[in-house]
Amino acid sequence: MAVTKPKDVGMTDEELARREEKRQQFYEAAEPLFERFGFKKTTVEEICRDAGASKRTFYELFNDKGDLAQNLMLHVGFDMFRQFNAKVKVGMSSLDKLDLIIVEYVNMGRSHKIFHILMKDPDLFASMGEHANELQFRHMIEAMKQVLDEGIERGDFRTLDSDAATWMIFSLLDSMYYLIPEFQMGVGAFEDQHLAREIRDFLMHAIVHPDKVRELS
């Protein structure tokens, strides 16, 4: 399943697939440039050069550099959702699904630097818009809420507001994996496996039904 963008409306599946391949070239070129030079100083010309494509092709796919950055984050967020869905097995418990979401969140952060860059680069952050995070992760937000609702219904999780819990979980993950290490200039949960384990255990114990605590490993 591809994410349809405004410039893609009316295209066939084959045309969409070809355009997404072209976009991928620009994503792979832009991410390291943003990391090295910053969003503001990176030019469209440099992105095109490293992508091996023309500016005409760039503007056929994106409105501008900010549009590319937003589409890159949307692509990464959707890929996280796709990886999660591919690993969900029939009969998997709600606890295991929640654990898998956390695993895929960490995998995404290790594989893509765009979110690390976002925390360091005010120009890139400003280009994202007020509701960027909600838009980029809407698929995983929906998946998390579904897992929580399922777990509550099955008795795996305690009774809670799944909407509020979804935002609290992602907010905690964002803070511990990105924000706090950046502000404190220290080692974060990506590098510190003990800290990562503590975050996972904290979340699980906060949500799991008291009768299911013994199932936590």
Secondary structure as a PSIPRED ss2 file (coil, helix, strand):
# PSIPRED VFORMAT (PSIPRED V4.0)

   1 M C   1.000  0.000  0.000
   2 A C   1.000  0.000  0.000
   3 V C   1.000  0.000  0.000
   4 T C   1.000  0.000  0.000
   5 K C   1.000  0.000  0.000
   6 P H   0.000  1.000  0.000
   7 K H   0.000  1.000  0.000
   8 D H   0.000  1.000  0.000
   9 V C   1.000  0.000  0.000
  10 G C   1.000  0.000  0.000
  11 M C   1.000  0.000  0.000
  12 T C   1.000  0.000  0.000
  13 D H   0.000  1.000  0.000
  14 E H   0.000  1.000  0.000
  15 E H   0.000  1.000  0.000
  16 L H   0.000  1.000  0.000
  17 A H   0.000  1.000  0.000
  18 R H   0.000  1.000  0.000
  19 R H   0.000  1.000  0.000
  20 E H   0.000  1.000  0.000
  21 E H   0.000  1.000  0.000
  22 K H   0.000  1.000  0.000
  23 R H   0.000  1.000  0.000
  24 Q H   0.000  1.000  0.000
  25 Q H   0.000  1.000  0.000
  26 F H   0.000  1.000  0.000
  27 Y H   0.000  1.000  0.000
  28 E H   0.000  1.000  0.000
  29 A H   0.000  1.000  0.000
  30 A H   0.000  1.000  0.000
  31 E H   0.000  1.000  0.000
  32 P H   0.000  1.000  0.000
  33 L H   0.000  1.000  0.000
  34 F H   0.000  1.000  0.000
  35 E H   0.000  1.000  0.000
  36 R H   0.000  1.000  0.000
  37 F H   0.000  1.000  0.000
  38 G C   1.000  0.000  0.000
  39 F C   1.000  0.000  0.000
  40 K C   1.000  0.000  0.000
  41 K C   1.000  0.000  0.000
  42 T C   1.000  0.000  0.000
  43 T C   1.000  0.000  0.000
  44 V H   0.000  1.000  0.000
  45 E H   0.000  1.000  0.000
  46 E H   0.000  1.000  0.000
  47 I H   0.000  1.000  0.000
  48 C H   0.000  1.000  0.000
  49 R H   0.000  1.000  0.000
  50 D H   0.000  1.000  0.000
  51 A H   0.000  1.000  0.000
  52 G C   1.000  0.000  0.000
  53 A C   1.000  0.000  0.000
  54 S C   1.000  0.000  0.000
  55 K H   0.000  1.000  0.000
  56 R H   0.000  1.000  0.000
  57 T H   0.000  1.000  0.000
  58 F H   0.000  1.000  0.000
  59 Y H   0.000  1.000  0.000
  60 E H   0.000  1.000  0.000
  61 L H   0.000  1.000  0.000
  62 F C   1.000  0.000  0.000
  63 N C   1.000  0.000  0.000
  64 D C   1.000  0.000  0.000
  65 K H   0.000  1.000  0.000
  66 G H   0.000  1.000  0.000
  67 D H   0.000  1.000  0.000
  68 L H   0.000  1.000  0.000
  69 A H   0.000  1.000  0.000
  70 Q H   0.000  1.000  0.000
  71 N H   0.000  1.000  0.000
  72 L H   0.000  1.000  0.000
  73 M H   0.000  1.000  0.000
  74 L H   0.000  1.000  0.000
  75 H H   0.000  1.000  0.000
  76 V H   0.000  1.000  0.000
  77 G H   0.000  1.000  0.000
  78 F H   0.000  1.000  0.000
  79 D H   0.000  1.000  0.000
  80 M H   0.000  1.000  0.000
  81 F H   0.000  1.000  0.000
  82 R H   0.000  1.000  0.000
  83 Q H   0.000  1.000  0.000
  84 F H   0.000  1.000  0.000
  85 N H   0.000  1.000  0.000
  86 A H   0.000  1.000  0.000
  87 K H   0.000  1.000  0.000
  88 V C   1.000  0.000  0.000
  89 K C   1.000  0.000  0.000
  90 V C   1.000  0.000  0.000
  91 G C   1.000  0.000  0.000
  92 M C   1.000  0.000  0.000
  93 S C   1.000  0.000  0.000
  94 S H   0.000  1.000  0.000
  95 L H   0.000  1.000  0.000
  96 D H   0.000  1.000  0.000
  97 K H   0.000  1.000  0.000
  98 L H   0.000  1.000  0.000
  99 D H   0.000  1.000  0.000
 100 L H   0.000  1.000  0.000
 101 I H   0.000  1.000  0.000
 102 I H   0.000  1.000  0.000
 103 V H   0.000  1.000  0.000
 104 E H   0.000  1.000  0.000
 105 Y H   0.000  1.000  0.000
 106 V H   0.000  1.000  0.000
 107 N H   0.000  1.000  0.000
 108 M H   0.000  1.000  0.000
 109 G H   0.000  1.000  0.000
 110 R H   0.000  1.000  0.000
 111 S H   0.000  1.000  0.000
 112 H C   1.000  0.000  0.000
 113 K C   1.000  0.000  0.000
 114 I H   0.000  1.000  0.000
 115 F H   0.000  1.000  0.000
 116 H H   0.000  1.000  0.000
 117 I H   0.000  1.000  0.000
 118 L H   0.000  1.000  0.000
 119 M H   0.000  1.000  0.000
 120 K H   0.000  1.000  0.000
 121 D C   1.000  0.000  0.000
 122 P H   0.000  1.000  0.000
 123 D H   0.000  1.000  0.000
 124 L H   0.000  1.000  0.000
 125 F H   0.000  1.000  0.000
 126 A H   0.000  1.000  0.000
 127 S H   0.000  1.000  0.000
 128 M H   0.000  1.000  0.000
 129 G C   1.000  0.000  0.000
 130 E C   1.000  0.000  0.000
 131 H C   1.000  0.000  0.000
 132 A H   0.000  1.000  0.000
 133 N H   0.000  1.000  0.000
 134 E H   0.000  1.000  0.000
 135 L H   0.000  1.000  0.000
 136 Q H   0.000  1.000  0.000
 137 F C   1.000  0.000  0.000
 138 R H   0.000  1.000  0.000
 139 H H   0.000  1.000  0.000
 140 M H   0.000  1.000  0.000
 141 I H   0.000  1.000  0.000
 142 E H   0.000  1.000  0.000
 143 A H   0.000  1.000  0.000
 144 M H   0.000  1.000  0.000
 145 K H   0.000  1.000  0.000
 146 Q H   0.000  1.000  0.000
 147 V H   0.000  1.000  0.000
 148 L H   0.000  1.000  0.000
 149 D H   0.000  1.000  0.000
 150 E H   0.000  1.000  0.000
 151 G H   0.000  1.000  0.000
 152 I H   0.000  1.000  0.000
 153 E H   0.000  1.000  0.000
 154 R H   0.000  1.000  0.000
 155 G C   1.000  0.000  0.000
 156 D C   1.000  0.000  0.000
 157 F E   0.000  0.000  1.000
 158 R C   1.000  0.000  0.000
 159 T C   1.000  0.000  0.000
 160 L C   1.000  0.000  0.000
 161 D C   1.000  0.000  0.000
 162 S H   0.000  1.000  0.000
 163 D H   0.000  1.000  0.000
 164 A H   0.000  1.000  0.000
 165 A H   0.000  1.000  0.000
 166 T H   0.000  1.000  0.000
 167 W H   0.000  1.000  0.000
 168 M H   0.000  1.000  0.000
 169 I H   0.000  1.000  0.000
 170 F H   0.000  1.000  0.000
 171 S H   0.000  1.000  0.000
 172 L H   0.000  1.000  0.000
 173 L H   0.000  1.000  0.000
 174 D H   0.000  1.000  0.000
 175 S H   0.000  1.000  0.000
 176 M H   0.000  1.000  0.000
 177 Y H   0.000  1.000  0.000
 178 Y H   0.000  1.000  0.000
 179 L H   0.000  1.000  0.000
 180 I H   0.000  1.000  0.000
 181 P H   0.000  1.000  0.000
 182 E H   0.000  1.000  0.000
 183 F H   0.000  1.000  0.000
 184 Q H   0.000  1.000  0.000
 185 M C   1.000  0.000  0.000
 186 G C   1.000  0.000  0.000
 187 V C   1.000  0.000  0.000
 188 G C   1.000  0.000  0.000
 189 A C   1.000  0.000  0.000
 190 F C   1.000  0.000  0.000
 191 E C   1.000  0.000  0.000
 192 D C   1.000  0.000  0.000
 193 Q H   0.000  1.000  0.000
 194 H H   0.000  1.000  0.000
 195 L H   0.000  1.000  0.000
 196 A H   0.000  1.000  0.000
 197 R H   0.000  1.000  0.000
 198 E H   0.000  1.000  0.000
 199 I H   0.000  1.000  0.000
 200 R H   0.000  1.000  0.000
 201 D H   0.000  1.000  0.000
 202 F H   0.000  1.000  0.000
 203 L H   0.000  1.000  0.000
 204 M H   0.000  1.000  0.000
 205 H H   0.000  1.000  0.000
 206 A H   0.000  1.000  0.000
 207 I H   0.000  1.000  0.000
 208 V E   0.000  0.000  1.000
 209 H C   1.000  0.000  0.000
 210 P H   0.000  1.000  0.000
 211 D H   0.000  1.000  0.000
 212 K H   0.000  1.000  0.000
 213 V H   0.000  1.000  0.000
 214 R H   0.000  1.000  0.000
 215 E H   0.000  1.000  0.000
 216 L C   1.000  0.000  0.000
 217 S C   1.000  0.000  0.000
